[in-house]
Amino acid sequence: MAKNIKLVKSLIGCKKDQIATAQSLGLRKIGDVTTQPDNSQTQGKIKKISHLIEVTEA
């Protein structure tokens, strides 16, 4: 299983660690979409920036 992750809110004003998490997922600008494997590392990143992203099953 994989997850599609889309950045729906701006990273402006976010904490540095949240910005770094978004960038590690490959999300730079609003509307960027990336597909990530469904593993524990990805789930932790999703939980950290859940208020900024939209997650769907791939």
Backbone torsions as a table, in degrees:
resi	resn	phi	psi	omega
1	MET	NA	144.5	176.7
2	ALA	-131.5	162.0	-179.8
3	LYS	-122.8	137.2	171.2
4	ASN	-92.1	128.3	-178.2
5	ILE	-120.2	127.6	-178.1
6	LYS	-122.4	131.7	176.7
7	LEU	-81.8	118.5	-176.0
8	VAL	-113.0	-12.0	176.9
9	LYS	-127.0	155.7	-175.9
10	SER	-70.2	151.6	176.4
11	LEU	-88.8	-5.0	179.4
12	ILE	-64.6	128.9	178.8
13	GLY	87.8	-2.0	178.8
14	CYS	-81.6	160.7	176.6
15	LYS	-67.0	153.7	-177.6
16	LYS	-59.2	-37.7	-179.5
17	ASP	-69.4	-30.6	176.5
18	GLN	-71.4	-38.6	176.8
19	ILE	-63.9	-43.2	179.5
20	ALA	-64.3	-37.3	178.1
21	THR	-64.9	-45.1	178.4
22	ALA	-61.3	-42.8	-179.5
23	GLN	-68.1	-33.3	177.8
24	SER	-67.9	-24.3	175.3
25	LEU	-85.0	-6.0	179.5
26	GLY	90.1	19.7	-179.0
27	LEU	-104.7	118.1	-177.9
28	ARG	-115.7	-42.9	-176.4
29	LYS	-124.1	159.4	176.2
30	ILE	-58.5	134.0	-179.6
31	GLY	96.5	-12.4	177.6
32	ASP	-64.8	137.7	179.4
33	VAL	-125.1	138.2	177.2
34	THR	-138.3	152.9	176.2
35	THR	-109.9	126.1	-177.2
36	GLN	-125.6	151.1	176.3
37	PRO	-68.0	152.3	-179.6
38	ASP	-91.3	83.2	178.1
39	ASN	-128.8	179.7	-174.3
40	SER	-65.5	-34.3	178.9
41	GLN	-65.3	-45.7	-179.8
42	THR	-65.0	-41.2	179.8
43	GLN	-63.0	-36.7	176.9
44	GLY	-66.3	-40.6	177.9
45	LYS	-65.5	-41.4	178.8
46	ILE	-62.1	-42.8	-179.5
47	LYS	-63.7	-36.7	-177.3
48	LYS	-67.5	-35.5	-177.7
49	ILE	-120.7	33.0	-175.8
50	SER	-61.5	-26.8	-179.5
51	HIS	-77.4	-7.8	-177.5
52	LEU	-109.3	-13.0	-170.5
53	ILE	-124.7	168.1	174.8
54	GLU	-127.3	127.6	-175.0
55	VAL	-115.9	132.6	175.1
56	THR	-132.9	159.6	176.0
57	GLU	-76.8	139.8	-179.9
58	ALA	-85.7	NA	NA
